[in-house]
């Protein structure tokens, strides 16, 4: 809220000297937001890729060319994810829009150099090179783009923003840094590849525990804006399903029957659980708060249809922290349960009805998600209705009574 002594322009967070912890948290938050930029290109790409596959439009002989073009359009985004991650990190972490072009170009150059140097150390097989294997399946895959983006931003800020070196000098430093970074990554690749493989195998062999921990962490980090960091690792980097394809999402769309360990359990929560929670929050409001019903039901529709859960989650994450933590625990349990049941489903956007319907035919035992979801709807409604009324929580449309302590402790 502005005051009489407010400055003539809004203070930028970086104008005041925050603490070291605050600076680190801010950088991590910006990194998470930046990683979300390339992921934003996934919905349309995944939809086009799915539509062009043989069990949909591709099944019609006269539409084969159209199907091929649709699949190629979607693959163009998925195959060049490393490039998108590099540019997204640079654009998302730049201090101002006018300053974004330099770091973005630096990130692209940095990635191209690093990827080429890594291939010098670990060249593609003759068959893969002839087939033009996509960069997402080269050594390190999307991780190369992430590392290139981080390196480019750091070097650009040091050389151009702080040292005020000319841009051409900054790009020279970028090239040298990318050369060194690529050589280091090429040298370390055998050990890094073994570590990532071991991590993926450990999680896969303990899918119940591993999926549950990931589900809890994913939801718990949303209020901090840090959930995209573990998402990127498990959805696009860790695990390999043949021909260099890595990550849970690419492997699922490559029809790997074991993929989906980090996606399936989100469907019962998004389609059933959170809409039921929205209904409970509406029923717990005073009858004269009709506008609350419109707000919550809109959030419920977004969650169920498209898997967009943040509007509902953020409506109570900060005012009813204990209830939000219960939601995070239930999400982790959902991933653990569906993995124990052998369900393998996936999404190209989020865990809503749209993705479930489009990908039903390539999923394993997807009908069980409806059963688990129905149970979750009852659990969410009962838990939210009881907790809100029993502890007088400050959910949308409600204000805690003066003698309530929930608002202070949460």
C-alpha positions, 0 to 999 in steps of 0.5 A: 500500500503506498504511503505519503513518503513513498518514492516517485517510482516503485522500488525494485526488489534488487534496489534495496539490499536484501539479506544473503538468504533473501537473495538466494531465495530470490534467485532460486525463485526466479530460476523456477519461474524461468524454467516454466517458460520453455515448459509453457510451449509444451501443451500445444506441442504435446497436443499436436504430437499426440494427434498425429500418432497412429492411433488417432489421425494417423490411423487414416490412410488419406490423412497420413501426411497431415498426421506426419506434419502434426507430429513433426510440429510437436516434435520440433519443440520436444526435440529441442528442449535443451535450446528452449531451456537455455533461452528460457533461463536467460530470459526469465532471470534477466533483470529487465526486458531491454537487457534480455536479448544479450543474455538470450543470444549468449545462452543459445551460443553457449548451448550450441558450443557446449553441445558440439564439444560434448559430441566431440568427446562422445560422438553419436553412432553412425546410425544415429548421426545419419538419422539426425538424432534430435539434440534432446537425445544427445549426451546430457539431453535437456540438462545441457540446455539448463547448464548452458543457460546458467553459465551464460547468464553468470558470465554475461552479468560478470563480463557485460553488466558488471565489468561493462565490457563491450558486447563482442568481448562478452560473447568471446568470454561466453565462447571460451567459457562454453568451450571449457564447460563443454570439455568438462561435461564431456570428460565427466559424462560417463560418471554423470550418466551413471549417477543419473541412471542409478538415481532413475533406477533407484526411484523406479525400483522404489516407485511407491516411496520415490513417487510419494516423496516427489508428489509431496515435494512438488506441492510443498514447493509451489507457494515458494515458486521452486517446484519447477526445479525438481519437475525439470529433473524427473520429467525431462532429465532423469531416466532413459528409455532407449535411443537417448530419450530421457525424462518421464514425459518424453519416455511416456510419449515414446510409449515406454510402459514404465513411464508415468511414475511421476505423473499418474498420481496427480490425476486423482488430485487435480480432477477429483480432490481439489474440486471437492476441496473447492466445494467444501470451502464454498459450503463452509462460507456464510450464505451471503458470500455468493461471489465466493462460489463463482470464484471457487467453482471456476477454480474447480473447473480449471483444475478438473478440466485442464489440471491448472491447480494453482488458483485453488491451491494459492487461495488457501496455501498462506492462510491455512498452512496446515491444511495446505500441508495436508494437501501436499501429503495427500498428493504424495500418497496419491502418487504412491498409491497409483504406482503401487497399483501399476497405473501409468498415465501421463500428460503434456500439459497437466493432470486434467481431464483433457490430458487423461482423455487424449492419452487414455489409449497409451496409458496403463490401467487408467480406469483405476485413476477414476476409482482412486479419484472418487475416493479422494473426492470424499477424503478431500471434501470431508477433510476440508469441511471438517478442518475449516469449520473446526479450526475456523480457517481463513479460506476464501469467503471466510474470516477467522473469529477474533479468538481463533488462533489458526490465522496466527499459527499458519 
